[in-house]
Amino acid sequence: MLQEPPVIEPHLKGPRVDGRRLRSERTKVLIIEAYLELLRNNSQTPTAAQIAEQAGYSVRSIFERFADFNALNLATADYAIVSGQAEAVARDVDGDRPTRIRSHVRTRALACEKWLPLWRVLVATQDQLAELKTRVVRARFGNIERMKLMYGPELSTLLAPEREQLLIALGTLISFECWDQMRDCYSLSLEAAQGVWISAIDRALPPTPTVT
């Protein structure tokens, strides 16, 4: 059975804080955003000095707020989780099969396009920090939960073992790693890569039950 890891509250959430703490939290966010911008513009992980320059702070300011790069990666993962959940609102859940597939694929593709540079870093460093590995696993399970929502009619026609196997296969199909291959290895356009996913998902799903 697919077993989700325990829920860990993101570090960027917390109780009401005073003005000084709010400014410190804002500085953390600006550092995280600078880190993400550098990751998107360069395949190499940026140095602390590069992040500091991009954010407009000193290197000392970074490490006053993050103990090390693992802590920065963990906080950035939490930031991405919160942002990704806000951006990836499920749409067309009650639409017909083609509409649901296209809507799901577009949402997933845009998320992969935006967060793939960070995902590469998280996967490469997840064994260095148990909490970071938990975030990676939870992101994968979030992908599964979205498919349960979008493809409920089709999945309802399968027995539990078959349904679980299909969800694992589809989760692998629309993973960040797959998107990375299509975009960077095979040089597919955003539209062409989505077309691959749409066609593959449509073939993999069982027939949509007829509504009577």
N, C-alpha and C positions, 0 to 999 in steps of 0.2 A: 504493500500500500504506500501511496505517496504520503510521507510524513513531513509536515512543515516544521522548521526549526522554531524554538521559542521566540516570542516577540521581544525585541529589545527596543526601548524607546529611543528615537533619534536624539543625538546630543544637542541639536539646535532647538529643542523644545524645552521649556522650563517655566518656572513660576514667574510672577510679576517681579520686575527688578527695578532698581533705582536708575537715575540718569547715567551715572558712571558705568554701571554694568551694561546698560543699553548701548552706550558708545563702544564699549569693549566688544559686545556681541556684533555690532555693526562693523567694527574693524575686522572681526573674524570673517564675516560674510564677504567683505571686500577682498580679503586675502584669498578666500576660496574662489571667488569669481575670477580673480587674476590668475590663479592656478589653472582653472578650467579654460580660460581664454588662451593661455600659453599651450596647454595640451592640444587644443583644437587647431592651433596654428603650426605646431611642430610635433613630429613623431617622437622626439626625444623628451624624456621627463625633465622638466625645467629644474634649475638649481634654486636654492633659497634666495640667492642674490637676484636672479631673474624674476622670481615671484615678487620679491620686495620692490624691485624697480617698476614692475607692471602695476602693482597695487599702490605705489606711492608711499611706501613705508620702509622702515629699516629692516634688515635681517633680524636684528634683535627683537623688533616688534612681533615678527612671525613666531619666534621661539619663546616669547613671553606668553603667547596664546596657545601654541601647539608644542608639546614636549619634543616631538620629532616628526619625521615624515609619515610614520605610521599613524600618528594622531591626526595629522593633516588629512591623510587619505580617508581615515574613518569619518572625520567631520565632513569631508567633501562627499563621501558616500551618503551620509545622512541628508545633506543638503540636496543631493541629486534625487534621493527617494522622495522627499517632500515635494520638490519641484516637479518631478516626473508624475507623481500622483495627481497634482493639481492640473497639469497640462493634458494628461491622457484620460480625459473624461470619456466614458463609454458612450458611443453614439450609435443610433440605428439598431439598437438591441432588438426591437420588434420588427425590423425590416425583413424583406424576403432574403433568401439565401445569397444571391449575388451582392445585394446591398450590404449585408452584414459582413461578408468576406472582404469586400473592398474597403469598408469603413475600418474594420479591424486592422487590415494590412497597412492602410495609410497611417493610422495612429502608431502602430508598431514601428513602421519604417522611419517616421519622423523622430521617434524616441531613439532608435538605433543611430540615426544620423547625428543626433545631437550629443548623445552620451557615450558613443563608442570609444572616443579617445580616453575617457575616464575609465571605462570598463576594462580596457587593456591593462591599465595600471593596477586596478583592483585585483584582477585575476592573477597578474604577475606577482603581486605582493600578499595575496590572501593567506598564504601559509605562515606569514610572519606574525599574524595577529588573529586570534580566534574570533574576535568580534567582527573583524573585517570579513572573514570567511562566512560568517553568519549572514552578513549583509548580502553577499554574493548569492548565497543559497536562497535567501528570501526574495531577491529579485527574480530568480528563476521561477520560484513558486508563484510570484505575482503574475508572471506570464501565463502560467497554467490556469490560474483563477480567472483571468480575463477571457481565456478561451472557453472556459465552462460557461461564462456569461453569454458570450457572443454566439456560441454554437450549441446552446442548450437543446434545441429541437432535435438536431442530428445525434448528439451524444446520448440523448434519452432512449434511443433505439438500441443501444448496445448494452450487453451485460457488463457488470463492473470490471472484470479483468480486461475485457476488450477495450472498454472506455479508458482505463488507465494506460494501457499500452499505446493507444492512439494519442492521448494527451502528451505522453512522454515523447513520442515521435514528432508530433507537431511542435512541441516546445523546443526540441532540438532543431527542427527546420527553421523556425523563426527566431533563433537565438542571435545574440550579438555576433557570435563567431561566424554564423552563416552570412549575416549581413556584411561582415568584414571581407569574407571571401568574394562575395558577389561584387562589391564595390571596388575593393583594392586589388584583388587577384584577377577577376574577370572583367574589370573595368566597365561594369554595367551602369547605366544611368539610374537615377532615382526611380524613374518611371519603369524602366525595364526590370530592375530588381523587384519592384513591387509586383510586376506582372508574373515573375517566376513564382513568387509566394502565392499569389491569387490562384494561379493554375494548379499548383501543387496541393494547396489546401482543399480546393474544390474536388480534386481527384481523390484525396485521402478521406474526406468526410463521407459517411454513409448517406444514402438518400434522405432527403428531408421528408418527414412524415406528412401525409396529407391531412389538412385540417378539415374536419367534417362538422 
